[in-house]
Amino acid sequence: MVVDRIVEMPRRILPERGFLNGRLALVTGGARRIGRQLAQALAEQGADIVLHHNRSAREASETAEELRGHGVRVALLAAHLGDPFQAEDLIHRAIDSMGRPVDILVNNAAIYCPGTARDTSVRSWTEFQNVNLRAPWLLARTMAETLGPTGSGDVINLNDAAALHPRADHFAYTMSKWSLHGLTRNLAMALAPNIRVNELALGSVMPPDPGTGDYQHTPRENIPLDRFPRPEEVAAAMLHLLANASLTGQTLRLDGGENL
């Protein structure tokens, strides 16, 4: 077969270096682990950072120093996101600290531990809902209010790919994360067109610290790609969601094909 012409394929839309210059990002649970990696990626692209932590003050200070090495401004704020007043106030405190509205919200903070439907207490259920679902909603709502009717922004919710399927051994956690998936889609409709809301659904990236529950990650033989996602790949996926203005209400799974 003779090809008499070359069809030009559309160019990929790739973010330019520093495409987040002038923006202010609040990363909840940003002191360590995945939150730290996400904050690093945002700072590398020029965003100023408000780093939220609960009890990880030392790690937060260390992370902040690393972020400042990218030439960005960084503020540290402690808050217990299970308290609705502290969750709502976190956006206002961020604005007071940095002198301008937050226009990138990364809802990374979450709590995790096993438990079945039979042995989950009302208190435990409420704690999961408060931190994993109510706090992201309150933070997104308050950010939208402070941006005003003409302000634009982005919300990135961190979800768990495994939690999007029934899990009898992590009942309250799975219910809170499944509800977060619904929140992502509903907020995308409610806050459009000025604020985009997307989520990352992660496979096994960094197992929880010892003492946070009997964590059982997915065996690699159950993953088609035979590998777990790396933290830097999660950060790259977040940047993709921030760079592509056509995406909202979307769930980007980083699970090596486990969901297939």
C-alpha positions as a LaTeX table, in Angstrom:
\begin{tabular}{lrrr}
\hline
Residue & $x$ (\AA) & $y$ (\AA) & $z$ (\AA) \\
\hline
Met1 & 0.00 & 0.00 & 0.00 \\
Val2 & 1.30 & 3.44 & $-0.94$ \\
Val3 & 0.65 & 6.28 & 1.45 \\
Asp4 & 0.42 & 9.52 & $-0.49$ \\
Arg5 & $-0.11$ & 11.85 & 2.41 \\
Ile6 & 0.75 & 12.15 & 6.05 \\
Val7 & $-2.06$ & 12.71 & 8.49 \\
Glu8 & $-0.96$ & 15.05 & 11.25 \\
Met9 & $-2.08$ & 13.76 & 14.62 \\
Pro10 & $-3.27$ & 16.23 & 17.24 \\
Arg11 & $-0.55$ & 17.42 & 19.55 \\
Arg12 & $-0.64$ & 16.22 & 23.11 \\
Ile13 & $-1.59$ & 18.84 & 25.63 \\
Leu14 & 1.29 & 18.93 & 28.05 \\
Pro15 & 1.70 & 21.46 & 30.86 \\
Glu16 & 4.56 & 23.89 & 30.57 \\
Arg17 & 7.06 & 24.09 & 33.38 \\
Gly18 & 5.73 & 26.47 & 36.02 \\
Phe19 & 2.14 & 26.31 & 34.75 \\
Leu20 & 0.88 & 26.76 & 38.33 \\
Asn21 & 2.74 & 30.03 & 38.93 \\
Gly22 & 0.56 & 32.46 & 40.85 \\
Arg23 & $-1.76$ & 29.82 & 42.26 \\
Leu24 & $-2.26$ & 28.85 & 45.90 \\
Ala25 & $-2.74$ & 25.19 & 46.83 \\
Leu26 & $-3.99$ & 23.77 & 50.12 \\
Val27 & $-2.90$ & 20.16 & 50.61 \\
Thr28 & $-4.56$ & 18.39 & 53.53 \\
Gly29 & $-2.43$ & 15.75 & 55.19 \\
Gly30 & 0.49 & 17.20 & 53.27 \\
Ala31 & 3.25 & 16.65 & 55.80 \\
Arg32 & 4.23 & 13.15 & 54.74 \\
Arg33 & 3.67 & 10.16 & 52.48 \\
Ile34 & 1.52 & 10.80 & 49.38 \\
Gly35 & 0.51 & 14.26 & 50.57 \\
Arg36 & 4.15 & 15.27 & 50.73 \\
Gln37 & 4.73 & 14.00 & 47.18 \\
Leu38 & 1.74 & 15.95 & 45.90 \\
Ala39 & 2.86 & 19.14 & 47.63 \\
Gln40 & 6.31 & 18.72 & 46.10 \\
Ala41 & 4.85 & 18.39 & 42.60 \\
Leu42 & 2.71 & 21.50 & 43.06 \\
Ala43 & 5.66 & 23.52 & 44.34 \\
Glu44 & 7.85 & 22.36 & 41.45 \\
Gln45 & 5.24 & 23.82 & 39.11 \\
Gly46 & 5.27 & 27.17 & 40.89 \\
Ala47 & 2.27 & 27.00 & 43.22 \\
Asp48 & 2.50 & 28.48 & 46.69 \\
Ile49 & 1.54 & 25.90 & 49.30 \\
Val50 & $-0.53$ & 25.78 & 52.46 \\
Leu51 & 0.49 & 22.56 & 54.15 \\
His52 & $-2.11$ & 21.14 & 56.50 \\
His53 & $-1.27$ & 18.62 & 59.19 \\
Asn54 & $-2.93$ & 17.27 & 62.29 \\
Arg55 & $-0.26$ & 15.91 & 64.62 \\
Ser56 & 2.72 & 15.64 & 62.25 \\
Ala57 & 4.28 & 19.00 & 63.15 \\
Arg58 & 7.90 & 17.86 & 62.79 \\
Glu59 & 7.34 & 16.23 & 59.41 \\
Ala60 & 5.38 & 19.29 & 58.26 \\
Ser61 & 8.28 & 21.60 & 59.12 \\
Glu62 & 10.72 & 19.37 & 57.24 \\
Thr63 & 8.46 & 19.22 & 54.20 \\
Ala64 & 7.96 & 22.99 & 54.25 \\
Glu65 & 11.71 & 23.56 & 54.10 \\
Glu66 & 11.96 & 21.29 & 51.07 \\
Leu67 & 9.11 & 23.12 & 49.35 \\
Arg68 & 10.68 & 26.51 & 49.93 \\
Gly69 & 13.68 & 25.23 & 48.03 \\
His70 & 11.55 & 25.58 & 44.89 \\
Gly71 & 11.23 & 29.32 & 45.48 \\
Val72 & 7.60 & 29.26 & 46.59 \\
Arg73 & 5.89 & 30.55 & 49.71 \\
Val74 & 4.75 & 27.95 & 52.24 \\
Ala75 & 2.48 & 28.17 & 55.28 \\
Leu76 & 1.87 & 25.46 & 57.88 \\
Leu77 & $-1.55$ & 25.06 & 59.45 \\
Ala78 & $-2.67$ & 22.47 & 61.98 \\
Ala79 & $-6.30$ & 21.38 & 62.18 \\
His80 & $-8.39$ & 18.38 & 63.18 \\
Leu81 & $-10.58$ & 17.80 & 60.14 \\
Gly82 & $-13.04$ & 15.71 & 62.12 \\
Asp83 & $-14.18$ & 19.00 & 63.68 \\
Pro84 & $-16.46$ & 20.79 & 61.18 \\
Phe85 & $-15.57$ & 24.22 & 62.52 \\
Gln86 & $-11.85$ & 23.58 & 62.13 \\
Ala87 & $-12.40$ & 22.18 & 58.63 \\
Glu88 & $-14.36$ & 25.22 & 57.45 \\
Asp89 & $-11.98$ & 27.64 & 59.14 \\
Leu90 & $-8.93$ & 26.08 & 57.49 \\
Ile91 & $-9.63$ & 27.84 & 54.19 \\
His92 & $-10.02$ & 31.21 & 55.93 \\
Arg93 & $-6.81$ & 30.68 & 57.90 \\
Ala94 & $-5.00$ & 29.82 & 54.67 \\
Ile95 & $-6.21$ & 33.06 & 53.10 \\
Asp96 & $-5.12$ & 35.04 & 56.17 \\
Ser97 & $-1.69$ & 33.41 & 56.07 \\
Met98 & $-1.03$ & 33.95 & 52.37 \\
Gly99 & $-3.07$ & 37.05 & 51.58 \\
Arg100 & $-5.07$ & 35.62 & 48.69 \\
Pro101 & $-7.70$ & 32.95 & 48.03 \\
Val102 & $-6.95$ & 29.25 & 47.78 \\
Asp103 & $-7.65$ & 28.11 & 44.21 \\
Ile104 & $-6.30$ & 24.55 & 44.36 \\
Leu105 & $-7.63$ & 22.18 & 47.02 \\
Val106 & $-6.11$ & 18.72 & 47.38 \\
Asn107 & $-8.23$ & 16.62 & 49.75 \\
Asn108 & $-5.64$ & 14.04 & 50.72 \\
Ala109 & $-6.15$ & 13.61 & 54.48 \\
Ala110 & $-8.06$ & 10.47 & 55.47 \\
Ile111 & $-8.36$ & 7.91 & 58.24 \\
Tyr112 & $-8.18$ & 4.16 & 57.71 \\
Cys113 & $-8.70$ & 1.01 & 59.75 \\
Pro114 & $-10.49$ & $-2.31$ & 59.25 \\
Gly115 & $-13.89$ & $-3.23$ & 60.60 \\
Thr116 & $-16.95$ & $-5.18$ & 59.49 \\
Ala117 & $-20.57$ & $-4.01$ & 59.38 \\
Arg118 & $-21.23$ & $-6.04$ & 62.52 \\
Asp119 & $-18.43$ & $-4.68$ & 64.67 \\
Thr120 & $-18.35$ & $-1.04$ & 63.46 \\
Ser121 & $-19.58$ & 1.28 & 66.19 \\
Val122 & $-21.64$ & 4.40 & 65.57 \\
Arg123 & $-18.69$ & 6.43 & 66.82 \\
Ser124 & $-16.30$ & 4.79 & 64.36 \\
Trp125 & $-18.76$ & 5.23 & 61.49 \\
Thr126 & $-19.12$ & 8.92 & 62.33 \\
Glu127 & $-15.37$ & 9.47 & 62.52 \\
Phe128 & $-14.89$ & 8.01 & 59.03 \\
Gln129 & $-17.68$ & 10.11 & 57.58 \\
Asn130 & $-16.45$ & 13.27 & 59.28 \\
Val131 & $-12.85$ & 13.09 & 58.06 \\
Asn132 & $-13.14$ & 11.23 & 54.76 \\
Leu133 & $-16.35$ & 12.81 & 53.47 \\
Arg134 & $-17.62$ & 15.82 & 55.41 \\
Ala135 & $-14.27$ & 17.61 & 55.57 \\
Pro136 & $-13.66$ & 17.48 & 51.78 \\
Trp137 & $-17.17$ & 18.84 & 51.22 \\
Leu138 & $-16.78$ & 21.67 & 53.73 \\
Leu139 & $-13.35$ & 22.62 & 52.38 \\
Ala140 & $-14.56$ & 22.64 & 48.76 \\
Arg141 & $-17.67$ & 24.62 & 49.64 \\
Thr142 & $-15.72$ & 27.20 & 51.61 \\
Met143 & $-13.13$ & 27.52 & 48.86 \\
Ala144 & $-15.90$ & 28.18 & 46.33 \\
Glu145 & $-17.45$ & 30.80 & 48.61 \\
Thr146 & $-14.17$ & 32.64 & 49.07 \\
Leu147 & $-13.39$ & 32.58 & 45.34 \\
Gly148 & $-16.70$ & 34.28 & 44.62 \\
Pro149 & $-18.94$ & 33.95 & 41.56 \\
Thr150 & $-16.19$ & 34.73 & 39.05 \\
Gly151 & $-13.21$ & 32.99 & 40.64 \\
Ser152 & $-11.89$ & 29.75 & 39.19 \\
Gly153 & $-10.21$ & 26.82 & 40.87 \\
Asp154 & $-9.61$ & 23.09 & 41.10 \\
Val155 & $-10.45$ & 20.39 & 43.64 \\
Ile156 & $-8.58$ & 17.09 & 43.63 \\
Asn157 & $-9.96$ & 14.35 & 45.87 \\
Leu158 & $-7.74$ & 11.39 & 46.80 \\
Asn159 & $-9.70$ & 8.17 & 46.78 \\
Asp160 & $-8.94$ & 4.47 & 47.11 \\
Ala161 & $-9.43$ & 2.25 & 44.06 \\
Ala162 & $-10.19$ & $-0.72$ & 46.32 \\
Ala163 & $-12.88$ & 1.25 & 48.13 \\
Leu164 & $-14.91$ & 1.57 & 44.94 \\
His165 & $-15.80$ & $-2.11$ & 45.31 \\
Pro166 & $-17.63$ & $-3.79$ & 48.23 \\
Arg167 & $-15.25$ & $-4.72$ & 51.06 \\
Ala168 & $-16.77$ & $-6.47$ & 54.03 \\
Asp169 & $-13.57$ & $-6.18$ & 56.08 \\
His170 & $-13.31$ & $-2.36$ & 55.79 \\
Phe171 & $-16.98$ & $-1.45$ & 55.97 \\
Ala172 & $-17.01$ & 2.11 & 57.37 \\
Tyr173 & $-13.88$ & 3.13 & 55.47 \\
Thr174 & $-15.24$ & 1.81 & 52.17 \\
Met175 & $-18.58$ & 3.54 & 52.70 \\
Ser176 & $-16.87$ & 6.87 & 53.36 \\
Lys177 & $-14.68$ & 6.57 & 50.29 \\
Trp178 & $-17.52$ & 5.41 & 48.07 \\
Ser179 & $-19.44$ & 8.47 & 49.24 \\
Leu180 & $-16.41$ & 10.62 & 48.39 \\
His181 & $-16.66$ & 9.28 & 44.84 \\
Gly182 & $-20.26$ & 10.49 & 44.71 \\
Leu183 & $-19.25$ & 13.82 & 46.23 \\
Thr184 & $-16.68$ & 14.33 & 43.47 \\
Arg185 & $-19.30$ & 13.91 & 40.77 \\
Asn186 & $-21.94$ & 16.00 & 42.51 \\
Leu187 & $-19.55$ & 18.85 & 43.31 \\
Ala188 & $-18.35$ & 18.84 & 39.70 \\
Met189 & $-21.92$ & 19.64 & 38.66 \\
Ala190 & $-22.60$ & 22.06 & 41.50 \\
Leu191 & $-19.42$ & 24.13 & 41.12 \\
Ala192 & $-19.18$ & 24.20 & 37.32 \\
Pro193 & $-18.20$ & 26.03 & 35.22 \\
Asn194 & $-15.65$ & 27.92 & 37.32 \\
Ile195 & $-14.39$ & 25.16 & 39.60 \\
Arg196 & $-13.39$ & 21.72 & 38.33 \\
Val197 & $-13.58$ & 18.71 & 40.66 \\
Asn198 & $-11.79$ & 15.44 & 39.91 \\
Glu199 & $-10.41$ & 12.50 & 41.85 \\
Leu200 & $-7.52$ & 10.08 & 41.85 \\
Ala201 & $-8.40$ & 6.50 & 42.85 \\
Leu202 & $-5.18$ & 4.87 & 43.97 \\
Gly203 & $-4.14$ & 1.26 & 44.22 \\
Ser204 & $-1.48$ & 0.16 & 46.70 \\
Val205 & 1.09 & 2.96 & 46.73 \\
Met206 & 2.26 & 3.38 & 50.31 \\
Pro207 & 0.81 & 1.02 & 52.92 \\
Pro208 & $-0.30$ & 2.77 & 56.11 \\
Asp209 & 2.15 & 3.06 & 58.97 \\
Pro210 & 2.33 & 0.19 & 61.45 \\
Gly211 & $-0.35$ & 0.47 & 64.08 \\
Thr212 & $-3.02$ & 2.00 & 61.82 \\
Gly213 & $-4.80$ & $-1.29$ & 61.21 \\
Asp214 & $-4.25$ & $-4.69$ & 59.69 \\
Tyr215 & $-3.51$ & $-3.40$ & 56.19 \\
Gln216 & $-3.65$ & $-6.02$ & 53.45 \\
His217 & $-2.59$ & $-4.65$ & 50.09 \\
Thr218 & $-3.58$ & $-6.29$ & 46.82 \\
Pro219 & $-1.20$ & $-9.11$ & 45.78 \\
Arg220 & 0.72 & $-8.20$ & 42.65 \\
Glu221 & $-0.53$ & $-11.32$ & 40.86 \\
Asn222 & $-4.02$ & $-9.76$ & 40.90 \\
Ile223 & $-2.78$ & $-6.67$ & 39.05 \\
Pro224 & $-2.50$ & $-6.95$ & 35.24 \\
Leu225 & 0.54 & $-4.65$ & 35.07 \\
Asp226 & 2.22 & $-6.65$ & 37.87 \\
Arg227 & 3.31 & $-3.49$ & 39.64 \\
Phe228 & 2.05 & $-0.91$ & 42.09 \\
Pro229 & 1.83 & 2.79 & 41.18 \\
Arg230 & 4.75 & 4.91 & 42.34 \\
Pro231 & 4.24 & 8.14 & 44.31 \\
Glu232 & 5.74 & 10.22 & 41.51 \\
Glu233 & 3.20 & 8.71 & 39.11 \\
Val234 & 0.39 & 9.77 & 41.41 \\
Ala235 & 1.81 & 13.31 & 41.43 \\
Ala236 & 2.04 & 13.30 & 37.63 \\
Ala237 & $-1.60$ & 12.20 & 37.37 \\
Met238 & $-2.65$ & 15.06 & 39.64 \\
Leu239 & $-0.80$ & 17.55 & 37.42 \\
His240 & $-2.57$ & 16.08 & 34.39 \\
Leu241 & $-5.96$ & 16.75 & 35.99 \\
Leu242 & $-4.91$ & 20.30 & 36.84 \\
Ala243 & $-3.54$ & 21.01 & 33.37 \\
Asn244 & $-6.45$ & 19.75 & 31.27 \\
Ala245 & $-9.28$ & 22.28 & 31.41 \\
Ser246 & $-11.78$ & 19.87 & 29.81 \\
Leu247 & $-11.82$ & 17.44 & 32.73 \\
Thr248 & $-14.30$ & 17.58 & 35.58 \\
Gly249 & $-16.17$ & 14.94 & 37.56 \\
Gln250 & $-13.63$ & 12.35 & 36.45 \\
Thr251 & $-12.00$ & 9.49 & 38.33 \\
Leu252 & $-8.49$ & 8.63 & 37.24 \\
Arg253 & $-7.57$ & 5.16 & 38.48 \\
Leu254 & $-3.95$ & 4.39 & 39.24 \\
Asp255 & $-4.21$ & 0.73 & 40.17 \\
Gly256 & $-2.27$ & $-1.13$ & 37.49 \\
Gly257 & $-5.51$ & $-2.37$ & 35.94 \\
Glu258 & $-6.77$ & $-4.03$ & 39.12 \\
Asn259 & $-10.29$ & $-2.79$ & 38.37 \\
Leu260 & $-10.51$ & $-4.63$ & 35.03 \\
\hline
\end{tabular}
